[in-house]
């Protein structure tokens, strides 16, 4: 009798524990049921995200968020964030996804998961499309403008072959101006800076010549959300195949989508 009561008590306690355990979260089901996709986006980092003349958000990240919402057949709710609070907004449940020029590194991978890459972000040497430069060795004899102390200055200095002249300027605007004025042959900068050049002088849009550092951007997803992560990856893969990601890259970055993205 005592053993039977003990077994019944154990079964009762186990049942109570199971009934009180939280249900396994499913972000994808929650989004569909709610009818709204909540996304953290940048508001002061063009061309990925900024506020347009009509006071509405615009940019590559905003268009990517719209693409996901459209494919999920839900409304889109955008939340402006900065580089400091974008991940906390995700992990605390304020948003479902982070689409904010988010790069991947080991520290971040411990906290959140990442989708496949949806856009390029890199440092490189750029120049006229017709310039026959395909490798670091081809830079010999060329003059390259770069912003002093910037990461592209550090990366270029570390790998530049002998015979390269690096002209350092104090800010990005002067670095760009030197290229546009043809005071230098090439310019080393980030691919987003090429958008500013394209807007200022469409006839001298630099083409990618030598990549210095590659750091593409990804959609941030909470840990333990395999269904949501899989769906995001599926949508992005389809968007790459049908040319939607290429269209975004051409529109906002003024550059083609890299073949290896």
C-alpha contacts under 8 A as a table, 3 or more apart, distances in Angstrom:
res1	aa1	res2	aa2	distance
1	X	4	X	5.03
1	X	5	X	6.20
2	X	5	X	5.14
2	X	6	X	6.14
3	X	6	X	5.01
3	X	7	X	6.18
4	X	7	X	5.12
4	X	8	X	6.21
5	X	8	X	5.05
5	X	9	X	6.08
6	X	9	X	5.08
6	X	10	X	6.17
7	X	10	X	5.11
7	X	11	X	6.19
8	X	11	X	5.10
8	X	12	X	6.12
9	X	12	X	5.03
9	X	13	X	6.16
10	X	13	X	5.19
10	X	14	X	6.18
11	X	14	X	5.14
11	X	15	X	6.15
12	X	15	X	5.07
12	X	16	X	6.23
13	X	16	X	5.10
13	X	17	X	6.18
14	X	17	X	5.10
14	X	18	X	6.23
15	X	18	X	5.20
15	X	19	X	6.18
16	X	19	X	5.11
16	X	20	X	6.23
17	X	20	X	5.23
17	X	21	X	6.15
18	X	21	X	5.17
25	X	225	X	7.57
26	X	29	X	5.52
26	X	30	X	6.34
26	X	225	X	6.34
26	X	227	X	7.28
26	X	228	X	7.59
27	X	30	X	4.99
27	X	31	X	6.17
27	X	96	X	7.21
27	X	225	X	6.37
27	X	227	X	7.73
27	X	228	X	6.10
28	X	31	X	5.19
28	X	32	X	6.34
28	X	225	X	7.94
28	X	227	X	6.36
28	X	228	X	4.81
29	X	32	X	5.19
29	X	33	X	6.02
30	X	33	X	5.13
30	X	34	X	5.92
31	X	34	X	5.13
31	X	35	X	5.85
31	X	36	X	5.76
31	X	37	X	5.77
31	X	74	X	7.81
31	X	96	X	7.92
32	X	35	X	5.03
32	X	36	X	7.05
32	X	72	X	7.45
32	X	74	X	6.86
35	X	73	X	7.88
35	X	74	X	4.85
35	X	75	X	6.12
36	X	69	X	7.87
36	X	74	X	5.12
36	X	75	X	4.56
36	X	76	X	5.65
36	X	77	X	6.65
37	X	69	X	6.18
37	X	74	X	6.43
37	X	75	X	6.12
37	X	76	X	5.00
37	X	77	X	5.95
37	X	96	X	6.63
38	X	76	X	6.25
38	X	77	X	4.74
38	X	78	X	6.01
38	X	79	X	7.24
38	X	94	X	7.79
38	X	95	X	4.84
38	X	96	X	5.20
38	X	97	X	6.70
39	X	65	X	6.86
39	X	76	X	7.51
39	X	77	X	6.26
39	X	78	X	5.11
39	X	79	X	6.01
39	X	95	X	5.39
39	X	96	X	5.87
39	X	97	X	4.94
39	X	98	X	5.68
39	X	99	X	6.68
40	X	78	X	5.99
40	X	79	X	4.70
40	X	80	X	5.83
40	X	81	X	5.99
40	X	86	X	6.51
40	X	89	X	7.51
40	X	90	X	7.79
40	X	95	X	6.23
40	X	97	X	6.35
40	X	98	X	4.72
40	X	99	X	5.92
40	X	100	X	6.68
41	X	49	X	6.74
41	X	61	X	6.57
41	X	62	X	6.76
41	X	78	X	6.57
41	X	79	X	6.03
41	X	80	X	5.14
41	X	81	X	5.83
41	X	86	X	7.97
41	X	98	X	6.53
41	X	99	X	5.34
41	X	100	X	4.73
42	X	45	X	6.11
42	X	48	X	6.98
42	X	49	X	4.79
42	X	50	X	6.69
42	X	61	X	7.60
42	X	80	X	5.52
42	X	81	X	5.41
42	X	82	X	6.08
42	X	99	X	7.84
42	X	100	X	5.22
42	X	101	X	7.66
43	X	46	X	7.78
43	X	49	X	4.87
43	X	50	X	4.14
43	X	51	X	6.12
43	X	57	X	6.85
43	X	80	X	5.74
43	X	81	X	6.99
43	X	82	X	7.70
44	X	49	X	6.16
44	X	50	X	4.88
44	X	51	X	7.39
45	X	48	X	5.82
45	X	49	X	5.25
45	X	50	X	5.93
46	X	49	X	4.98
46	X	50	X	5.38
46	X	59	X	6.60
46	X	192	X	7.81
47	X	50	X	7.02
47	X	59	X	5.22
47	X	60	X	6.27
47	X	192	X	6.78
47	X	195	X	7.43
47	X	252	X	5.72
47	X	253	X	6.84
48	X	58	X	7.83
48	X	59	X	4.67
48	X	60	X	4.57
48	X	61	X	5.03
48	X	62	X	7.34
48	X	100	X	7.23
48	X	101	X	6.51
48	X	252	X	7.50
49	X	57	X	6.73
49	X	58	X	5.63
49	X	59	X	4.42
49	X	60	X	6.53
49	X	61	X	5.95
49	X	62	X	6.40
49	X	100	X	7.60
50	X	57	X	5.61
50	X	58	X	5.56
50	X	59	X	6.29
51	X	54	X	7.78
51	X	55	X	5.44
51	X	56	X	5.43
51	X	57	X	4.51
51	X	58	X	6.01
52	X	55	X	5.12
52	X	56	X	5.45
52	X	57	X	6.06
52	X	58	X	6.15
53	X	56	X	7.41
57	X	62	X	6.96
58	X	61	X	7.90
58	X	62	X	5.67
58	X	63	X	7.33
59	X	62	X	5.23
59	X	63	X	6.30
59	X	252	X	6.61
60	X	63	X	5.17
60	X	64	X	6.19
60	X	248	X	6.16
60	X	249	X	7.47
60	X	252	X	5.86
61	X	64	X	4.96
61	X	65	X	6.20
61	X	99	X	5.77
61	X	100	X	6.19
61	X	101	X	7.10
62	X	65	X	5.11
62	X	66	X	6.24
62	X	99	X	7.83
63	X	66	X	4.96
63	X	67	X	6.14
63	X	248	X	7.43
64	X	67	X	5.01
64	X	68	X	6.42
64	X	99	X	7.61
65	X	68	X	5.25
65	X	69	X	6.28
65	X	76	X	7.55
65	X	99	X	6.87
66	X	69	X	5.14
66	X	70	X	6.03
66	X	76	X	6.73
67	X	70	X	5.22
67	X	71	X	6.28
68	X	71	X	5.23
68	X	72	X	6.14
68	X	232	X	7.15
68	X	235	X	6.77
69	X	72	X	5.05
69	X	73	X	5.95
69	X	74	X	5.39
69	X	75	X	6.19
69	X	76	X	5.77
70	X	73	X	4.90
70	X	74	X	6.39
70	X	75	X	7.64
71	X	74	X	7.91
71	X	235	X	7.05
79	X	95	X	7.64
81	X	84	X	7.97
81	X	85	X	6.20
81	X	86	X	5.39
81	X	100	X	7.91
82	X	85	X	5.72
82	X	86	X	5.85
83	X	86	X	5.79
84	X	87	X	7.39
85	X	88	X	5.32
85	X	89	X	6.07
86	X	89	X	5.28
86	X	90	X	6.67
86	X	98	X	6.69
86	X	100	X	7.58
87	X	90	X	5.13
87	X	91	X	6.30
87	X	98	X	7.19
87	X	112	X	8.00
87	X	220	X	7.91
88	X	91	X	5.08
88	X	92	X	5.92
89	X	92	X	5.52
89	X	93	X	6.38
89	X	94	X	5.13
89	X	95	X	6.04
90	X	93	X	5.34
90	X	94	X	5.96
90	X	95	X	5.16
90	X	96	X	6.28
90	X	97	X	6.34
90	X	98	X	6.60
90	X	220	X	7.93
90	X	221	X	7.47
90	X	222	X	6.66
91	X	94	X	7.73
91	X	112	X	7.67
91	X	222	X	6.25
92	X	95	X	7.95
93	X	96	X	6.66
95	X	98	X	7.33
96	X	221	X	7.14
96	X	222	X	7.70
97	X	219	X	6.72
97	X	220	X	5.60
97	X	221	X	5.36
97	X	222	X	7.56
98	X	102	X	7.65
98	X	219	X	5.68
98	X	220	X	4.71
98	X	221	X	6.84
99	X	102	X	6.69
99	X	218	X	7.09
99	X	219	X	5.06
99	X	220	X	6.56
100	X	219	X	7.71
101	X	217	X	5.34
101	X	218	X	7.13
102	X	217	X	5.02
102	X	218	X	5.58
102	X	219	X	6.90
102	X	220	X	7.24
103	X	215	X	6.17
103	X	216	X	6.18
103	X	217	X	4.83
103	X	218	X	6.25
104	X	108	X	6.58
104	X	109	X	6.99
104	X	114	X	7.37
104	X	215	X	7.52
104	X	216	X	7.92
104	X	217	X	7.29
104	X	218	X	7.24
105	X	108	X	5.50
105	X	109	X	6.22
106	X	109	X	5.04
106	X	110	X	6.57
107	X	110	X	5.51
107	X	111	X	7.23
108	X	111	X	5.30
108	X	112	X	6.18
109	X	112	X	5.36
109	X	113	X	5.89
109	X	114	X	7.44
110	X	113	X	7.97
111	X	222	X	7.85
111	X	223	X	7.07
112	X	220	X	6.60
112	X	221	X	5.97
112	X	222	X	5.02
112	X	223	X	5.11
113	X	220	X	5.97
113	X	221	X	5.09
113	X	222	X	5.90
113	X	223	X	5.58
113	X	229	X	7.93
114	X	218	X	5.99
114	X	219	X	5.75
114	X	220	X	4.92
114	X	221	X	5.91
114	X	229	X	7.78
115	X	218	X	5.61
115	X	219	X	5.19
115	X	220	X	6.57
115	X	221	X	7.25
115	X	229	X	6.38
115	X	232	X	6.81
115	X	233	X	5.78
116	X	218	X	6.14
116	X	219	X	7.47
116	X	233	X	5.96
116	X	236	X	7.45
117	X	120	X	7.66
117	X	216	X	6.13
117	X	217	X	5.52
117	X	218	X	4.63
117	X	219	X	7.40
117	X	261	X	6.48
118	X	216	X	7.62
118	X	217	X	6.30
118	X	218	X	5.96
118	X	219	X	7.69
118	X	236	X	6.72
118	X	245	X	6.86
118	X	261	X	7.49
119	X	216	X	5.98
119	X	217	X	5.64
119	X	218	X	7.50
119	X	245	X	7.38
119	X	249	X	6.92
119	X	257	X	7.11
119	X	261	X	7.43
120	X	214	X	7.89
120	X	215	X	7.07
120	X	216	X	4.40
120	X	217	X	6.24
120	X	257	X	7.05
120	X	258	X	7.14
120	X	261	X	7.20
121	X	190	X	7.30
121	X	191	X	6.33
121	X	192	X	7.44
121	X	214	X	6.52
121	X	215	X	5.27
121	X	216	X	4.55
121	X	217	X	6.35
122	X	190	X	5.65
122	X	191	X	5.85
122	X	211	X	7.23
122	X	212	X	7.45
122	X	213	X	5.58
122	X	214	X	4.48
122	X	215	X	5.39
122	X	216	X	6.76
123	X	152	X	6.19
123	X	188	X	7.24
123	X	189	X	5.49
123	X	190	X	4.27
123	X	191	X	6.26
123	X	211	X	6.21
123	X	212	X	5.36
123	X	213	X	5.07
123	X	214	X	6.54
124	X	152	X	7.47
124	X	188	X	5.59
124	X	189	X	5.80
124	X	190	X	6.27
124	X	191	X	7.16
124	X	208	X	6.83
124	X	209	X	7.20
124	X	210	X	5.56
124	X	211	X	4.13
124	X	212	X	4.74
124	X	213	X	6.78
125	X	186	X	6.72
125	X	187	X	5.63
125	X	188	X	4.25
125	X	189	X	6.59
125	X	208	X	6.44
125	X	209	X	5.60
125	X	210	X	5.09
125	X	211	X	6.28
125	X	212	X	7.16
126	X	186	X	5.77
126	X	187	X	5.32
126	X	188	X	6.10
126	X	189	X	7.64
126	X	206	X	5.29
126	X	207	X	5.26
126	X	208	X	4.65
126	X	209	X	5.17
126	X	210	X	7.04
127	X	131	X	6.77
127	X	185	X	6.84
127	X	186	X	4.68
127	X	187	X	6.37
127	X	205	X	7.91
127	X	206	X	4.52
127	X	207	X	5.32
127	X	208	X	6.72
127	X	209	X	6.53
128	X	131	X	5.43
128	X	186	X	7.61
128	X	204	X	6.83
128	X	205	X	7.03
128	X	206	X	5.13
128	X	207	X	5.89
129	X	206	X	6.54
129	X	207	X	5.14
129	X	208	X	7.98
132	X	138	X	7.74
133	X	138	X	5.24
133	X	139	X	6.85
133	X	209	X	5.86
133	X	210	X	7.64
134	X	138	X	6.46
134	X	209	X	5.78
134	X	210	X	6.38
135	X	138	X	5.38
135	X	139	X	7.23
135	X	209	X	7.34
135	X	210	X	5.84
136	X	139	X	5.44
136	X	140	X	7.78
136	X	159	X	7.69
136	X	160	X	6.71
136	X	161	X	6.85
136	X	210	X	6.60
137	X	140	X	5.96
137	X	161	X	6.46
139	X	142	X	5.44
139	X	160	X	7.65
139	X	161	X	7.34
139	X	163	X	7.99
139	X	164	X	6.25
140	X	161	X	6.48
140	X	162	X	6.60
140	X	163	X	4.87
140	X	164	X	4.98
141	X	163	X	5.17
141	X	164	X	5.33
141	X	165	X	7.21
142	X	163	X	7.54
142	X	164	X	5.44
142	X	165	X	6.22
142	X	184	X	7.93
142	X	185	X	6.10
142	X	186	X	7.38
143	X	164	X	6.19
143	X	165	X	4.60
143	X	166	X	5.84
143	X	167	X	6.89
143	X	184	X	5.22
143	X	185	X	5.30
143	X	186	X	6.35
144	X	164	X	7.65
144	X	165	X	6.24
144	X	166	X	4.97
144	X	167	X	5.91
144	X	184	X	5.74
144	X	185	X	5.99
144	X	186	X	4.64
144	X	187	X	5.12
144	X	188	X	6.66
145	X	166	X	6.07
145	X	167	X	4.82
145	X	168	X	5.93
145	X	169	X	7.20
145	X	175	X	5.71
145	X	176	X	7.83
145	X	178	X	6.91
145	X	179	X	6.84
145	X	184	X	6.24
145	X	186	X	6.37
145	X	187	X	4.74
145	X	188	X	6.23
146	X	150	X	7.91
146	X	152	X	7.17
146	X	153	X	5.94
146	X	166	X	7.06
146	X	167	X	6.29
146	X	168	X	5.06
146	X	169	X	6.21
146	X	172	X	7.88
146	X	175	X	5.72
146	X	187	X	6.16
146	X	188	X	5.29
146	X	189	X	6.76
147	X	150	X	5.71
147	X	152	X	7.66
147	X	153	X	6.43
147	X	168	X	5.49
147	X	169	X	4.91
147	X	170	X	5.78
147	X	171	X	5.51
147	X	172	X	5.78
147	X	175	X	5.87
147	X	189	X	7.92
148	X	153	X	6.16
148	X	168	X	5.01
148	X	169	X	5.47
148	X	170	X	5.56
148	X	171	X	7.24
149	X	152	X	7.99
149	X	153	X	5.77
149	X	154	X	6.71
150	X	153	X	5.17
150	X	154	X	6.59
151	X	154	X	5.04
151	X	155	X	6.12
152	X	155	X	5.00
152	X	156	X	5.86
152	X	188	X	6.33
152	X	189	X	5.80
152	X	190	X	7.50
152	X	212	X	7.59
153	X	156	X	5.28
153	X	157	X	5.95
153	X	168	X	7.97
153	X	188	X	7.53
154	X	157	X	5.27
154	X	158	X	6.25
155	X	158	X	5.28
155	X	159	X	6.70
155	X	212	X	6.39
155	X	213	X	7.47
156	X	159	X	5.46
156	X	160	X	5.62
156	X	188	X	7.57
156	X	212	X	6.86
157	X	160	X	5.52
160	X	164	X	6.57
161	X	164	X	6.25
167	X	184	X	7.97
168	X	175	X	7.55
169	X	172	X	7.59
169	X	174	X	6.16
169	X	175	X	5.58
170	X	174	X	6.96
170	X	175	X	7.65
171	X	174	X	5.59
171	X	175	X	6.35
172	X	175	X	4.96
172	X	176	X	6.09
173	X	176	X	5.14
173	X	177	X	6.03
174	X	177	X	4.90
174	X	178	X	6.13
175	X	178	X	5.36
175	X	179	X	6.71
175	X	187	X	7.53
176	X	179	X	5.26
176	X	180	X	6.27
176	X	187	X	7.50
176	X	197	X	6.95
177	X	180	X	5.06
177	X	181	X	5.96
178	X	181	X	5.19
178	X	182	X	6.25
178	X	183	X	5.18
178	X	184	X	6.29
179	X	182	X	5.07
179	X	183	X	5.99
179	X	184	X	5.48
179	X	185	X	6.95
179	X	186	X	6.56
179	X	187	X	6.31
180	X	183	X	7.67
180	X	197	X	7.93
180	X	201	X	7.40
180	X	204	X	6.88
181	X	184	X	7.91
182	X	185	X	6.57
184	X	187	X	7.51
189	X	193	X	6.61
190	X	193	X	5.51
190	X	194	X	7.25
191	X	194	X	5.33
191	X	195	X	7.48
191	X	253	X	7.19
192	X	195	X	5.53
192	X	196	X	7.45
192	X	253	X	6.12
193	X	196	X	5.31
193	X	197	X	6.63
194	X	197	X	4.99
194	X	198	X	6.08
194	X	205	X	7.15
194	X	206	X	6.76
194	X	253	X	7.23
194	X	254	X	7.30
195	X	198	X	5.03
195	X	199	X	6.28
195	X	252	X	7.24
195	X	253	X	5.62
195	X	254	X	5.98
196	X	199	X	5.21
196	X	200	X	6.29
197	X	200	X	5.12
197	X	201	X	5.93
197	X	202	X	7.43
197	X	204	X	7.74
197	X	205	X	6.31
197	X	206	X	7.80
198	X	201	X	5.34
198	X	202	X	4.73
198	X	203	X	7.79
198	X	204	X	7.16
198	X	205	X	5.05
198	X	206	X	7.89
198	X	254	X	7.25
199	X	202	X	6.07
201	X	204	X	5.62
201	X	205	X	6.77
202	X	205	X	5.59
207	X	255	X	7.79
208	X	211	X	7.27
211	X	214	X	7.13
216	X	261	X	7.85
221	X	225	X	7.29
221	X	228	X	7.75
221	X	229	X	6.48
222	X	225	X	6.13
225	X	228	X	5.52
225	X	229	X	6.16
226	X	229	X	5.10
226	X	230	X	5.94
227	X	230	X	5.18
227	X	231	X	6.17
228	X	231	X	5.11
228	X	232	X	6.18
229	X	232	X	5.19
229	X	233	X	6.19
230	X	233	X	5.14
230	X	234	X	6.08
231	X	234	X	4.98
231	X	235	X	6.23
232	X	235	X	5.23
232	X	236	X	6.22
233	X	236	X	5.10
233	X	237	X	6.00
234	X	237	X	5.16
234	X	238	X	6.27
235	X	238	X	5.20
235	X	239	X	6.13
236	X	239	X	4.91
236	X	240	X	6.16
236	X	245	X	7.88
237	X	240	X	5.18
237	X	241	X	6.28
238	X	241	X	5.03
238	X	242	X	6.10
239	X	242	X	5.27
239	X	243	X	6.01
239	X	244	X	4.84
239	X	245	X	5.66
240	X	243	X	5.29
240	X	244	X	5.98
240	X	245	X	5.14
240	X	246	X	6.80
241	X	244	X	7.74
243	X	246	X	5.03
243	X	247	X	6.13
244	X	247	X	5.07
244	X	248	X	6.40
245	X	248	X	5.08
245	X	249	X	6.23
245	X	257	X	7.35
246	X	249	X	5.10
246	X	250	X	6.19
246	X	256	X	6.34
246	X	257	X	5.31
247	X	250	X	5.22
247	X	251	X	6.06
248	X	251	X	5.07
248	X	252	X	5.95
248	X	253	X	7.66
249	X	252	X	5.49
249	X	253	X	5.05
249	X	254	X	6.41
249	X	255	X	5.99
249	X	256	X	5.97
249	X	257	X	5.86
250	X	253	X	5.66
250	X	254	X	4.51
250	X	255	X	5.16
250	X	256	X	5.65
250	X	257	X	7.59
251	X	254	X	5.80
253	X	256	X	7.99
257	X	261	X	7.25
258	X	261	X	5.46
